[in-house]
């Protein structure tokens, strides 16, 4: 059951703009997981520098031709450019997510009613309109400085290595789940997350007693502290999402977008008085916005619970459970918007306004859209966010897609190494051990598709859900290649003693499968980002330059065909 492509795109845009305030339905899906554990600077690495791999299986690197060396170097250059472009894209997405979060924070009952009071204060204090505008600009800049400094503090505390570890760590993902549930409960009105009154009072006194720029700065600081009960969960969620992307500047960039959106209305109201008069009046709708964000916080928390489940191999938080919970959450939000559910701080809803009606329709529609996913429909909007299809217990179509044959060849092993812990994508039959997969590829005379992937890699799941289900792509992978999936973030499977070695790049021993695969990827192919697809011959040298995520099925099929053509030569 598949929606028209244009409808899917429109639905995703609506969900991003109206529901998900930091891009979970769109911008988060476009990130590439980065499971590095340090600031890695890759240079052009020749194939001779491969890690220790069973020499009985892998051809000696000294036999590599100059042509292959040049191809490997080109692969490294191409991948470095792709990684740089992806990082820039991720930072832009984080900035936009911060903007959306800032505008939503502005609609919170702790901030929205303060706008006319603050602007009026500036006007009276300055004595003239021009000075009032100048002070409002300084006020807005002060808000930006405060929040950006907070984002930089997160970077200093964790460092790049710590931020990278967040996206792959089961513990951190589980803690993020708990944190977002607490934020959701707070938005529902059970309690308020506030800062110590002594700190708030001290800043208030400084704002009252200080003159000039210092007084304006402390006024901005006072706003940040007083409104923390409303903005805290949004800031926390934004920082969690930005930190889990593994980018060093992501928290600061996210906070810059958040602060810019928060400061703009105050500044615009001072410069253009008509802007203030055109704003809607405060009322019970402000708390409704807060409660709706609580529903969204609760839905997003399940994404991190799913990541923890995959990383720790719990195997109980299946795709159906995730979808059922999301369906219930968005159905309840629609019922709430119609005024049929009331929380402690809500006002009575004597009638349903037009905006409430349309938001309720959108919420119910999204819930209905997810229902076919319970029987194995792709639910493309949630690709990468929901658990992978291989966690689904019941798939009506047999393989959950229109493409791909689920039948393995007759000489394929009945059981492959690590299959008790690692599950294949639906409709595919990969190896999870490099040596075993390469040995089989030599036996059947096929090239290998090295899929460097991860349990918490969003784009990896999105590729499997959206691209690999294509008939031609699935045929090429199943019939023309030997698929070897190398998980770069698995910490549960320990490597045998003879394979453990010290990684000069990771600065640690490769004592588990994830670190061994990550070291192999970084050393051999000069990359530490997932997904990375390497089409290689039996010497493990690339047939064509390695590629990251390619979300166009035809383009990805062309890429697979190009590797196959070079292998046959």
C-alpha positions, 0 to 999 in steps of 0.5 A: 500500500503506497501513496503517490510520491508527491503526496508523501512529500507534501505530507512530510512537509506538513508534519515537519512544519506543523508537528515536529519542531526539530525535524524528526519527520524530515530533517532528522531523516537526512542525517548520516550517522557518525560512529567515530570515537575521536576527531578523525582526519583522514588522508589518502590511504592506500589499500596496503594499510588494511587492518588485520584480516584473515590472509586465507580469505583476503588477497594480500594487499601487495598485489594491488595494481597502480590502477586500483590504488588510484581508484581507492585514492579517488574513493577517499577523495570523493567520500571526503567531499560527500562527508563535508557536504553532508555535515554542512547539510546537517548543520543547516537542518539543525539551524532550521530545527532550532528556528522551528523550536524557537517560534514554538517556544515563543507561543508558550504561555511563559513568553507570549504574554511578555512581549507587549510588557517588554516592548512597553518597558523599552519605550518608557525607559528609552524616552524615544522611539529610536532609543527604544528600537536600539535597546530592543535590538540589544535585547534580542542580541543578548538573547542570542548570545545567552543561548549560543553560549549555552550550546557551546557549553554543551560542546565543551562538556562533551567534546566531539568524541562524546557527541559522536558516542551519543548517537550509537550508545544504547545507554544515552539513547535510553536516558534521552528517552526518559528525559523526553518523557519527563519533558512531555509530562511537564508539558501536560501540566503534571509539574513545571521544570523550574530553576532555583528561585535564588538564581532567578531573583539574583538575575532579576535584581541585576536587571533592575539595578543595572543601567545601560547595556548591562541592564538589558543583558540581564533582562534577557537573562531574566527572560531565559530563566523565568521562561525555563518551565516552558522553554526547557523541554524544547531546548532539552529536546533540541540539544538531545537531537543536535548532540545525537547527530555527532557534529561538534557545532550542532548544539551551538547552531541549534541554539542560534536558530532557537534564539534567533526565532525567539528574539525576532518577535521582540525586536520586530514589535519594537521596530514595527508597532503594527506587528504587535497590534496584529498579534493574537491575544493571549488565551487558553490556546497558548496552553493548548500549544504546550499540550500538543508539544507534550504529545510530540515529545512523547512520540519522539521519545519512542525513537530513542527507546527504539535505538536503545532496543536495537543497540542492546538487542532487547528485541521487544520494542518491535515496529508494530509496538512503535506504530501502535503507540504513535497511532494512539498518541496522534489520535489522542492529540486529535481528540484533544484538539477537538476539546474532548480531553481536558488537562488541569491547566486547560480552559473550556472549549465552548466551540471548535475553532477553524485552526483547531479543526484543521490541526485535528484533521491533520492529526487524525489523518496522520494516525490513519496513514500509519495504520497499514504499517501494522501489516507491513506497509512501508509508512515512508514518512517514518523511514529511519524513525520507526524500527526497521522492518525486520523487527515486524512480526507480521508482514502481509505482503510476505516481505514488506515491499514490492521488490526483492526475492526472499528466497536464498540461493541453494548454496547459501549457508543455512545459518551465517555468523552472528545471525543470532544477534543481527537481523537481515533486512526483509527480503535480503540474505547478507553475511555479517562477518567479512571473512565468511562473506568474502569466502562465499563471494569467491565460491560463487564468483560474485562481487561483494557489496560492503554495507557499512551500517549501524543500529542507530543509523537513520539513513541506513534504515531509510535506504532499506525502507525506500530504495532497497525495496525497489524491484531492480535494486533488490534484484541486483543486490540479491542476484548479482552481489554478495551482501555483507553488512558490517555494523559499526556500532555493535558493542555486544558481539566480542571479537576473538582474541586473534582478531583484536588489535590496536587501532591507530585511528580509533586509539583503542583496541578493536575488541568488539565487532563494531570497533573492528568494522569501524577500524576496517572502514576508516583504515581501508576506505578513509571514511567513518560515516554510515551508510557507506556502500563499497562495491568491491572485488575479491581483493576488497578494492573498490570497483567504483568510488564508494557512495553514501546514501542515494535516495533515488532508486534508479540512481542507486541501481545505476551505481550497482550496475557500474560496479558489476560492469567493472567486475566483469571486465 
